[in-house]
Amino acid sequence: MHWIIEPGFFGSQPVQLALGIGAAVAVVSAIVGVFTVVRGQSFAGHALTDVATAGGSAAFLLGLSPVIGFVGISLIGSASMDAIGVQRVRGRDLATGIVLGAATGLAALLLYLDTTSTATTGAAQQVLFGSVFTATPSTIPIVAGFGAAALGLLALLYRPLLLASADPELAAARGVPVRLVGIGFLLALAVAVGLSSLVIGTILSTALLIGPAAAALRLTRSLGAAIGLAVAIGVAATWIGVLLAYDSVSWSADRQGLPVSFFIVAVTFVVYLLSGLPARRRADGGR
């Protein structure tokens, strides 16, 4: 197996942490991602990535764990979207655009301060593109706590969230608190974006959130099956990305290796492209 897995892979503590944290983040991102795609809120997820950039940059300035900044500021961003107008589809887009613009400006300022006012090496690189190999054991309970909170919230909102996602007007007519459900989902989305930023960076975090979910929804018609398949795709893509990043150290003369985020996004993208083949074959067969 040495031609696939470089020696020392399973015995390396950074690799073990990366595999464990990456899998946990992939599970949360995939489950939240399915509802994000169904609800058509991918743009909101994108806006929260810029919010997470500001949070991660602030965490480096304050000497805090990056995941605290990623998730904490993302939660504030999701609350801001609701305050501006998340309850209507048009209001959601307006709120997302406003938060996106404000977060981008704040992120630019904080990243500038990270590179000019602190001694932290590679802070901008870690915020924007992730660095799961630098995670410490103390990160595990933080990731586990936030992930469990997000999944618990989705479990609590599951049935009303399904109805509100499929037909908001019918849900409101049946007494479902649509706005409250929307707020709860945005909070779960903020946590998912913050956690995925830890693994693949804020710029690419929506790839782990949207990619596996979109591919799974292409391949299945049942929401439950889509959630299970999205989780499998997300975890597999993350583990393959960690493996290839580890192996890539031996590919170059300077022993630097390539970033995990590149491989995870590449695998996710290829899986999404392949997920469209069955539908294309059915369409061709029906002609």
C-alpha positions as CSV (number, residue, x, y, z in Angstrom):
1,M,0.0,0.0,0.0
2,H,3.0,2.3,0.1
3,W,2.3,3.5,-3.4
4,I,-1.1,4.8,-2.2
5,I,-0.3,5.7,1.4
6,E,3.0,7.2,2.5
7,P,4.7,5.6,5.5
8,G,3.8,7.1,8.8
9,F,0.3,8.3,7.7
10,F,-1.7,6.5,10.3
11,G,0.8,7.0,13.1
12,S,1.0,10.8,12.7
13,Q,-1.0,12.7,15.3
14,P,-1.7,15.7,13.0
15,V,-3.1,13.3,10.5
16,Q,-5.2,11.6,13.1
17,L,-6.6,14.9,14.3
18,A,-7.2,16.0,10.7
19,L,-9.1,12.8,9.9
20,G,-11.3,13.0,13.0
21,I,-12.0,16.7,12.9
22,G,-12.5,16.6,9.1
23,A,-15.0,13.8,9.4
24,A,-17.0,15.6,12.1
25,V,-17.1,18.8,10.1
26,A,-18.0,16.9,6.9
27,V,-21.0,15.3,8.6
28,V,-22.3,18.6,9.9
29,S,-21.7,20.4,6.6
30,A,-23.4,17.7,4.6
31,I,-26.6,17.5,6.7
32,V,-26.9,21.3,6.9
33,G,-26.0,21.5,3.2
34,V,-28.9,19.4,2.0
35,F,-31.3,21.7,3.6
36,T,-29.4,24.7,2.3
37,V,-29.7,23.5,-1.3
38,V,-33.4,22.5,-0.8
39,R,-34.2,26.0,0.7
40,G,-32.2,27.8,-2.1
41,Q,-30.0,29.6,0.5
42,S,-26.6,28.9,-1.0
43,F,-26.0,32.6,-1.4
44,A,-26.6,33.0,2.3
45,G,-23.9,30.4,2.9
46,H,-21.5,32.3,0.6
47,A,-22.2,35.5,2.6
48,L,-21.4,33.8,5.8
49,T,-18.0,32.7,4.5
50,D,-17.0,36.3,4.4
51,V,-18.4,36.8,7.9
52,A,-16.3,33.8,9.0
53,T,-13.2,35.4,7.4
54,A,-13.7,38.4,9.6
55,G,-14.2,36.1,12.6
56,G,-11.1,34.0,12.0
57,S,-9.0,37.1,11.4
58,A,-10.3,38.6,14.7
59,A,-9.5,35.4,16.5
60,F,-5.8,35.5,15.4
61,L,-5.6,39.2,16.5
62,L,-6.9,38.3,19.9
63,G,-4.9,35.0,20.3
64,L,-8.1,32.8,20.3
65,S,-8.8,29.5,18.7
66,P,-9.7,30.2,15.0
67,V,-12.9,28.0,15.2
68,I,-14.2,30.3,18.0
69,G,-13.9,33.2,15.6
70,F,-15.2,31.4,12.6
71,V,-18.4,30.2,14.4
72,G,-18.9,33.1,16.8
73,I,-18.9,35.8,14.1
74,S,-20.9,33.6,11.7
75,L,-23.6,33.4,14.3
76,I,-23.7,37.2,14.6
77,G,-23.9,37.4,10.8
78,S,-26.8,35.0,10.7
79,A,-28.6,37.1,13.3
80,S,-28.0,40.2,11.3
81,M,-29.6,38.6,8.2
82,D,-32.7,37.9,10.2
83,A,-32.8,41.4,11.6
84,I,-32.7,42.8,8.1
85,G,-35.3,40.6,6.6
86,V,-34.9,36.8,6.3
87,Q,-38.6,36.0,6.5
88,R,-39.3,36.6,2.8
89,V,-37.3,35.3,-0.2
90,R,-36.7,38.8,-1.5
91,G,-35.8,40.0,1.9
92,R,-33.4,37.1,2.3
93,D,-31.4,38.2,-0.8
94,L,-31.4,41.8,0.4
95,A,-30.2,40.8,3.8
96,T,-27.6,38.5,2.4
97,G,-26.2,41.2,0.1
98,I,-26.0,43.8,2.9
99,V,-24.2,41.4,5.3
100,L,-21.9,40.2,2.5
101,G,-20.7,43.7,1.7
102,A,-20.2,44.7,5.4
103,A,-18.4,41.4,6.2
104,T,-16.1,41.7,3.2
105,G,-15.0,45.2,4.3
106,L,-14.4,44.1,7.9
107,A,-12.6,41.0,6.7
108,A,-10.2,43.1,4.5
109,L,-9.4,45.3,7.5
110,L,-8.8,42.5,9.9
111,L,-6.7,40.5,7.4
112,Y,-4.6,43.6,6.9
113,L,-4.1,43.9,10.7
114,D,-3.2,40.2,10.9
115,T,-0.4,40.7,8.3
116,T,1.0,44.0,9.7
117,S,0.3,44.1,13.4
118,T,0.9,40.5,14.7
119,A,3.7,38.0,14.7
120,T,1.5,35.1,13.6
121,T,3.0,33.5,10.6
122,G,0.6,32.6,7.8
123,A,-2.5,33.9,9.5
124,A,-4.1,35.0,6.3
125,Q,-3.3,31.7,4.7
126,Q,-4.9,29.7,7.5
127,V,-8.0,31.9,7.6
128,L,-8.6,31.9,3.8
129,F,-7.5,28.4,2.9
130,G,-7.6,26.4,6.1
131,S,-5.0,24.4,7.9
132,V,-6.5,21.4,9.5
133,F,-3.1,19.8,10.0
134,T,-2.3,22.5,12.6
135,A,-5.3,21.7,14.7
136,T,-4.6,20.8,18.3
137,P,-6.4,18.2,20.6
138,S,-8.1,21.2,22.4
139,T,-10.0,21.9,19.1
140,I,-11.8,18.5,19.3
141,P,-14.3,19.4,22.1
142,I,-15.0,22.8,20.5
143,V,-15.8,21.2,17.1
144,A,-17.8,18.4,18.8
145,G,-19.8,20.9,20.9
146,F,-20.7,23.2,18.0
147,G,-21.4,20.3,15.7
148,A,-23.7,18.6,18.2
149,A,-25.5,21.9,18.8
150,A,-26.1,22.4,15.0
151,L,-27.4,18.9,14.4
152,G,-29.5,19.0,17.6
153,L,-31.1,22.2,16.3
154,L,-31.9,20.6,13.0
155,A,-33.4,17.5,14.6
156,L,-35.6,19.8,16.7
157,L,-36.7,21.7,13.6
158,Y,-36.8,18.8,11.2
159,R,-40.6,18.5,10.4
160,P,-41.4,22.2,10.4
161,L,-38.2,22.9,8.5
162,L,-39.2,20.5,5.8
163,L,-42.7,22.0,5.4
164,A,-41.3,25.6,5.5
165,S,-38.7,24.7,2.9
166,A,-41.1,23.1,0.5
167,D,-44.0,25.6,0.8
168,P,-43.6,28.5,3.2
169,E,-47.2,29.8,2.6
170,L,-48.7,26.4,3.4
171,A,-46.5,26.1,6.5
172,A,-47.6,29.5,7.7
173,A,-51.3,28.5,7.1
174,R,-50.8,25.4,9.2
175,G,-49.4,27.5,12.1
176,V,-45.7,26.8,11.6
177,P,-43.6,29.7,12.9
178,V,-41.8,30.2,9.5
179,R,-39.6,33.0,10.6
180,L,-38.5,31.3,13.8
181,V,-37.7,28.2,11.8
182,G,-35.7,30.3,9.4
183,I,-33.7,31.8,12.2
184,G,-33.0,28.4,13.7
185,F,-31.8,27.1,10.3
186,L,-29.6,30.2,9.8
187,L,-27.9,29.5,13.1
188,A,-27.2,25.9,12.1
189,L,-25.9,27.2,8.7
190,A,-23.6,29.7,10.5
191,V,-22.1,26.9,12.6
192,A,-21.6,24.6,9.5
193,V,-19.8,27.4,7.6
194,G,-17.7,28.2,10.6
195,L,-16.6,24.6,11.1
196,S,-15.9,24.0,7.4
197,S,-13.8,27.1,7.4
198,L,-11.5,25.3,9.9
199,V,-10.9,22.5,7.5
200,I,-10.8,24.1,4.0
201,G,-10.7,27.9,4.8
202,T,-13.4,30.5,4.5
203,I,-13.0,31.1,0.8
204,L,-13.7,27.4,0.0
205,S,-16.0,26.5,2.9
206,T,-19.2,26.4,0.8
207,A,-17.6,23.7,-1.4
208,L,-17.9,21.3,1.6
209,L,-21.3,22.6,2.4
210,I,-22.9,22.6,-1.0
211,G,-20.9,20.2,-3.1
212,P,-21.8,16.8,-1.4
213,A,-25.4,17.9,-0.8
214,A,-25.9,19.0,-4.4
215,A,-24.4,15.7,-5.7
216,A,-26.5,13.6,-3.4
217,L,-29.7,15.4,-4.3
218,R,-28.9,14.7,-8.0
219,L,-28.6,11.0,-7.3
220,T,-31.5,10.4,-4.9
221,R,-35.1,11.4,-4.6
222,S,-35.6,10.8,-0.9
223,L,-34.4,13.5,1.5
224,G,-33.2,10.9,4.0
225,A,-31.2,9.1,1.4
226,A,-29.8,12.4,0.2
227,I,-28.6,13.2,3.7
228,G,-26.9,9.8,4.1
229,L,-25.3,10.0,0.7
230,A,-24.1,13.6,1.2
231,V,-22.5,12.6,4.5
232,A,-20.7,9.7,2.8
233,I,-19.5,11.9,0.0
234,G,-18.3,14.7,2.3
235,V,-16.4,12.3,4.7
236,A,-14.8,10.5,1.8
237,A,-13.8,13.7,0.0
238,T,-12.3,15.0,3.3
239,W,-10.3,11.8,4.0
240,I,-9.1,11.5,0.5
241,G,-8.0,15.2,0.6
242,V,-6.1,14.6,3.9
243,L,-4.4,11.5,2.4
244,L,-3.4,13.3,-0.9
245,A,-2.1,16.3,1.0
246,Y,0.0,14.1,3.2
247,D,1.3,12.2,0.2
248,S,2.0,15.4,-1.7
249,V,4.9,16.2,0.6
250,S,6.9,13.4,-1.1
251,W,6.1,14.8,-4.6
252,S,8.1,18.0,-4.3
253,A,11.8,18.6,-3.7
254,D,11.2,21.2,-1.0
255,R,8.9,18.8,1.0
256,Q,6.2,21.5,1.3
257,G,3.2,19.6,0.0
258,L,-0.1,20.9,-1.3
259,P,-3.0,22.2,0.8
260,V,-5.7,19.9,2.0
261,S,-8.3,22.4,0.9
262,F,-7.3,22.0,-2.8
263,F,-7.7,18.2,-2.8
264,I,-11.0,18.3,-0.9
265,V,-12.5,20.8,-3.2
266,A,-11.2,19.0,-6.3
267,V,-12.6,15.6,-5.2
268,T,-16.0,17.2,-4.3
269,F,-16.1,19.0,-7.7
270,V,-15.4,15.7,-9.6
271,V,-18.0,13.9,-7.6
272,Y,-20.6,16.6,-8.5
273,L,-19.7,16.4,-12.2
274,L,-20.1,12.6,-12.1
275,S,-23.4,12.8,-10.3
276,G,-24.9,14.3,-13.4
277,L,-24.1,11.3,-15.6
278,P,-27.1,9.1,-14.6
279,A,-29.6,11.8,-15.4
280,R,-27.9,12.5,-18.7
281,R,-28.0,8.8,-19.6
282,R,-31.7,8.7,-18.7
283,A,-32.4,11.7,-20.9
284,D,-30.4,10.3,-23.8
285,G,-32.3,7.0,-23.4
286,G,-35.6,8.7,-23.6
287,R,-35.0,10.2,-27.0
